[in-house]
Amino acid sequence: MDIELFFAVLKRFWKIVLGGLVLAIALAALAHMHRSVSYESQAEALITAPPQPPLVKGQPPTPANTAGDAAIYVQFANADAIQNQLRSIPGEVLASEITDPSDGADLPFVALTATAPTPQDAVALVQKTFSVLTTYIGQQQAADGVAVGQRATLRVIASGNPPKLAGGSSATVPLLIFVAVLGAAIAIAFMLENARPKTAAALGRVPKTGPVGVEPLGRVPGGPAPHPFTAHPGGTPEPANLASRRDAAAHRADDGGASKALLDRLITRSSDSS
């Protein structure tokens, strides 16, 4: 690639290249401003409950098994009763169960995953979800007549800090837009150069050649090369190959006439001698 010629073409069509550069920057900046960015915050809460009273007097209390309650609390968190109270914060939250990775058994944990356009909204959303869910569960237990000392509670063990970037962080789209628009402007400049080539000639890139020689169309072996056209008495030019063939035929005719005359003389001498 001729670097000097490349930049010379850009310099010649600098208005087109500059306009393409400005347009590429503007479109890339616009795409960067409107890209969707989301942050994610995850938190976990442990379901706790006081030990159950012994069934037989004198035996120790039975530890509460709250692993089965996780599925119920997940349904509560994903229900409209909880989700409608979170509309004030942009984003969405999804509750899920946590299982033991070794055997897949249910664990007494509730996991929340909040997605929001800013890290602050993601953290605020997951924290408010736990607060609303705890209040809702307490109200349900109170409605069922469960004593305060026997109620299950949620204890947050992971608050969701710090949030992490979930999507939209790549600058690939703005970069592709910039390269495509600028490349199109450069391509237009070279198309115009090919239509009206002047830059290469100004740099001396176009070779200078003399007049193209014409090879004679016919040549008599051992003789001079004839001119491409031979003039006839009538003034009409004749191609050189036809002229050369005509000359060769004339020479053969002359040679034949001389041979015949020599043969006649030999016959006459033979007659006189006899």
BATI-762717 format. One line per 5 residues: number of its first residue (from 1); their letters; for each residue x, y, z of C-alpha. Coordinates in pm, whole numbers, plus 50000, padded with zeros to 5 digits. Layout:
NUM	A	X Y Z  ...;
//
This chain:
1	MDIEL	50000 50000 50000  50130 50343 49903  50101 50543 50225  50196 50869 50057  49929 50823 49792;
6	FFAVL	49674 50725 50059  49721 51044 50257  49742 51251 49940  49394 51129 49839  49263 51212 50186;
11	KRFWK	49415 51556 50161  49260 51617 49820  48912 51521 49944  48960 51654 50297  48611 51803 50315;
16	IVLGG	48449 51462 50263  48685 51291 50509  48639 51562 50771  48261 51549 50735  48270 51171 50774;
21	LVLAI	48489 51201 51084  48252 51451 51249  47950 51236 51163  48122 50923 51294  48203 51089 51627;
26	ALAAL	47849 51223 51664  47680 50889 51589  47920 50696 51814  47859 50940 52101  47484 50913 52049;
31	AHMHR	47500 50534 52057  47713 50548 52371  47464 50775 52546  47166 50558 52462  47317 50222 52542;
36	SVSYE	47132 50032 52815  47338 49968 53127  47213 49749 53410  47352 49661 53752  47280 49356 53956;
41	SQAEA	47266 49311 54333  47226 48973 54499  47134 48910 54860  47046 48612 55077  46842 48568 55390;
46	LITAP	46827 48280 55635  46488 48159 55753  46497 48115 56127  46235 47992 56373  46238 47905 56744;
51	PQPPL	46255 47537 56844  45929 47350 56853  45793 47256 57196  45850 46890 57292  45571 46651 57218;
56	VKGQP	45644 46458 57534  45698 46636 57860  46058 46619 57976  46212 46580 57627  46428 46856 57468;
61	PTPAN	46266 47091 57217  46276 46986 56853  46487 47211 56629  46275 47394 56373  46311 47271 56018;
66	TAGDA	46259 47576 55796  46408 47431 55476  46062 47357 55343  45951 47716 55410  46193 47858 55150;
71	AIYVQ	45967 47764 54858  45672 47939 55026  45869 48256 55092  45995 48261 54733  45638 48252 54608;
76	FANAD	45549 48538 54843  45841 48749 54715  45750 48696 54350  45380 48756 54403  45205 49081 54315;
81	AIQNQ	45145 49160 54682  45520 49221 54724  45612 49337 54373  45351 49612 54369  45514 49773 54671;
86	LRSIP	45848 49797 54488  45730 50010 54195  45883 50326 54337  46234 50194 54264  46328 50137 53898;
91	GEVLA	46425 49784 53815  46301 49435 53896  46372 49171 54157  46343 48794 54144  46343 48553 54439;
96	SEITD	46476 48198 54420  46555 47900 54640  46902 47780 54735  46984 47410 54726  47275 47207 54852;
101	PSDGA	47517 47163 54557  47624 46820 54683  47285 46646 54696  47034 46909 54574  46850 46924 54906;
106	DLPFV	46655 47238 54991  46825 47482 55226  46651 47736 55453  46766 48031 55244  46592 48280 55018;
111	ALTAT	46798 48449 54745  46704 48780 54584  46848 48914 54260  46771 49278 54181  46847 49438 53844;
116	APTPQ	46837 49817 53805  46982 50088 53580  47211 50220 53858  47406 50043 54133  47226 50246 54400;
121	DAVAL	46885 50141 54270  46992 49776 54262  47099 49781 54628  46795 49980 54738  46562 49743 54554;
126	VQKTF	46698 49427 54712  46699 49579 55060  46345 49709 55028  46231 49368 54902  46357 49200 55219;
131	SVLTT	46191 49465 55434  45856 49432 55257  45877 49052 55258  45953 49038 55633  45657 49263 55710;
136	YIGQQ	45428 49059 55486  45529 48727 55645  45473 48871 55992  45126 48985 55894  45041 48642 55754;
141	QAADG	45159 48465 56070  44965 48706 56285  44656 48639 56077  44708 48265 56130  44730 48313 56507;
146	VAVGQ	45098 48221 56544  45241 48356 56866  45512 48617 56838  45768 48390 57002  45694 48110 56756;
151	RATLR	45706 48308 56435  45963 48249 56161  46180 48542 56061  46424 48636 55785  46780 48722 55881;
156	VIASG	46979 48889 55608  47323 48733 55570  47424 48900 55239  47303 49254 55185  47379 49283 54814;
161	NPPKL	47685 49506 54837  47869 49575 54623  47654 49560 54309  47809 49442 53984  47762 49539 53625;
166	AGGSS	47517 49301 53457  47507 49423 53099  47554 49706 52854  47915 49777 52948  48063 49693 52609;
171	ATVPL	48162 49982 52383  48158 49758 52075  47851 49913 51911  47973 50277 51931  48315 50168 51805;
176	LIFVA	48166 49977 51513  47953 50278 51419  48257 50507 51426  48469 50275 51210  48186 50210 50962;
181	VLGAA	48101 50578 50904  48465 50690 50879  48546 50398 50649  48254 50490 50425  48381 50848 50396;
186	IAIAF	48731 50726 50299  48580 50484 50047  48384 50769 49885  48706 50973 49860  48884 50692 49675;
191	MLENA	48584 50635 49448  48600 51000 49345  48976 50969 49295  48927 50669 49066  48666 50860 48868;
196	RPKTA	48895 51166 48835  49252 51045 48888  49481 51339 48957  49660 51262 49282  49869 50975 49147;
201	AALGR	49982 51184 48850  50076 51473 49079  50295 51239 49284  50453 51087 48972  50294 50748 49031;
206	VPKTG	50169 50724 48666  50448 50594 48434  50527 50804 48124  50536 50595 47805  50622 50696 47446;
211	PVGVE	50427 50620 47131  50353 50255 47082  50544 50103 46788  50361 49906 46518  50509 49573 46418;
216	PLGRV	50511 49525 46039  50242 49291 45919  50464 49114 45666  50836 49074 45607  51033 48918 45318;
221	PGGPA	51305 48688 45454  51642 48855 45418  51490 49181 45299  51408 49511 45467  51096 49542 45671;
226	PHPFT	50822 49697 45459  50616 49990 45571  50279 49891 45713  50119 50031 45399  50263 50030 45049;
231	AHPGG	50149 50281 44788  50025 50151 44457  50022 50339 44130  49660 50410 44176  49735 50593 44498;
236	TPEPA	49547 50343 44719  49752 50212 45011  49794 49840 45027  49882 49632 45333  50246 49536 45352;
241	NLASR	50185 49162 45361  49995 49177 45029  50271 49390 44877  50540 49149 44989  50352 48853 44846;
246	RDAAA	50306 49038 44515  50680 49122 44498  50777 48762 44568  50546 48639 44289  50701 48892 44049;
251	HRADD	51051 48767 44132  50943 48409 44071  50794 48510 43734  51117 48682 43632  51322 48377 43731;
256	GGASK	51091 48153 43527  51125 48374 43217  51504 48375 43238  51515 47996 43269  51296 47954 42958;
261	ALLDR	51518 48184 42750  51831 47994 42853  51666 47663 42756  51574 47798 42409  51932 47904 42343;
266	LITRS	52066 47561 42437  51818 47391 42200  51919 47625 41914  52289 47553 41965  52226 47182 41964;
271	SDSS	52041 47212 41631  52320 47412 41470  52584 47166 41579  52399 46874 41428;
//
